[in-house]
């Protein structure tokens, strides 16, 4: 099984105090619209507000992962480059025993080896 699980804080810029509230609201509406257009079984995107910040949670579990989650993240950092967060994924096209971590920060997505849940066997499975 391939899966993706993570979160992003949605920001339009790199400094919270300089953020354009109207632009951020427009970005959030664009993200909500995009989420509404995704009609895929076992793929969940939840965008919520908490204490004045907007957070996107992602949960995906498929037999084979498509490029859609990666393309979605790339789209988000184009429209909201100040967004940041961590996304864990297991994509058996590349490895069936090691999770990867995507760090989203300052308009870039950087991939890291996961030190906490990998190798999946024997760390979490036998």
C-alpha positions as CSV (number, residue, x, y, z in Angstrom):
1,X,0.0,0.0,0.0
2,X,1.1,3.5,-0.8
3,X,0.2,6.3,1.5
4,X,0.6,10.0,2.2
5,X,0.0,11.7,5.5
6,X,0.9,15.2,6.5
7,X,0.0,18.9,7.0
8,X,0.7,22.3,5.7
9,X,0.2,25.8,7.2
10,X,-1.0,27.9,4.3
11,X,0.7,31.3,4.0
12,X,0.9,33.7,1.1
13,X,4.3,35.2,2.2
14,X,7.3,34.4,4.4
15,X,6.5,36.8,7.2
16,X,3.3,36.4,9.2
17,X,3.2,40.1,10.2
18,X,3.4,41.3,6.6
19,X,0.7,38.9,5.3
20,X,-1.9,40.3,3.0
21,X,-5.2,39.0,4.6
22,X,-7.3,39.6,1.5
23,X,-4.8,37.7,-0.7
24,X,-4.6,34.9,1.8
25,X,-8.4,34.6,1.8
26,X,-8.4,34.4,-2.0
27,X,-5.7,31.7,-1.9
28,X,-7.7,29.7,0.7
29,X,-10.7,29.9,-1.6
30,X,-8.7,28.6,-4.6
31,X,-7.4,25.7,-2.5
32,X,-10.9,24.9,-1.3
33,X,-12.2,24.9,-4.9
34,X,-9.3,22.6,-6.0
35,X,-10.1,20.2,-3.1
36,X,-13.7,20.2,-4.1
37,X,-12.8,19.1,-7.6
38,X,-10.8,16.1,-6.4
39,X,-13.1,13.2,-6.4
40,X,-10.9,10.2,-5.7
41,X,-11.6,7.3,-3.3
42,X,-9.2,7.1,-0.3
43,X,-7.9,10.6,-0.9
44,X,-8.8,13.2,1.8
45,X,-7.8,16.9,1.9
46,X,-9.1,18.9,4.9
47,X,-8.5,22.7,5.0
48,X,-9.3,24.4,8.4
49,X,-8.7,27.6,10.2
50,X,-7.2,27.5,13.7
51,X,-6.3,30.6,15.7
52,X,-6.1,32.8,12.5
53,X,-4.0,30.3,10.5
54,X,-5.1,28.0,7.8
55,X,-4.0,24.3,7.9
56,X,-4.3,21.7,5.2
57,X,-4.2,18.0,6.3
58,X,-3.7,15.3,3.7
59,X,-4.4,11.6,4.0
60,X,-4.1,9.3,1.0
61,X,-4.1,5.5,0.9
62,X,-3.9,3.7,-2.5
63,X,-2.6,0.5,-3.9
64,X,-0.5,2.6,-6.3
65,X,0.2,6.3,-5.7
66,X,-0.3,8.7,-8.6
67,X,1.6,12.0,-9.1
68,X,-1.5,14.0,-8.2
69,X,-0.4,14.6,-4.5
70,X,3.0,15.9,-5.7
71,X,1.4,18.1,-8.3
72,X,-1.1,19.4,-5.7
73,X,1.8,20.4,-3.4
74,X,3.7,22.1,-6.3
75,X,0.5,24.1,-7.2
76,X,0.1,25.2,-3.5
77,X,3.7,26.5,-3.3
78,X,3.2,28.5,-6.5
79,X,0.1,30.3,-5.2
80,X,1.1,30.3,-1.5
81,X,4.9,30.3,-1.4
82,X,5.1,31.0,2.3
83,X,3.3,27.7,3.1
84,X,5.2,25.2,5.2
85,X,4.8,21.7,6.6
86,X,5.7,18.1,6.5
87,X,4.3,15.3,4.4
88,X,5.2,11.6,5.0
89,X,4.8,9.2,2.1
90,X,5.4,5.6,1.2
91,X,5.5,5.2,-2.6
92,X,6.3,1.6,-3.6
93,X,7.3,2.7,-7.0
94,X,10.6,3.8,-5.4
95,X,10.8,1.8,-2.1
96,X,8.5,-0.7,-0.4
97,X,10.1,-0.4,3.0
98,X,11.2,3.2,3.5
99,X,9.1,6.3,4.1
100,X,10.2,9.6,2.7
101,X,9.5,13.0,4.1
102,X,8.7,16.1,2.0
103,X,9.5,19.4,3.7
104,X,7.6,22.3,2.3
105,X,9.2,25.6,3.2
106,X,9.9,29.0,1.5
107,X,8.4,27.9,-1.8
108,X,10.4,24.7,-2.1
109,X,9.8,21.0,-1.6
110,X,12.7,19.0,-0.3
111,X,12.7,15.3,0.1
112,X,14.4,13.5,3.0
113,X,14.9,10.0,4.2
114,X,12.6,9.2,7.1
115,X,14.5,8.4,10.4
116,X,11.5,7.6,12.5
117,X,9.3,4.9,10.8
118,X,11.8,3.4,8.4
119,X,12.6,0.8,7.6
120,X,8.9,-0.1,7.8
121,X,10.0,-3.7,8.5
122,X,10.9,-4.2,11.3
123,X,10.1,-0.7,12.8
124,X,6.4,-0.9,12.5
125,X,5.8,-4.3,10.8
126,X,7.2,-7.8,11.0
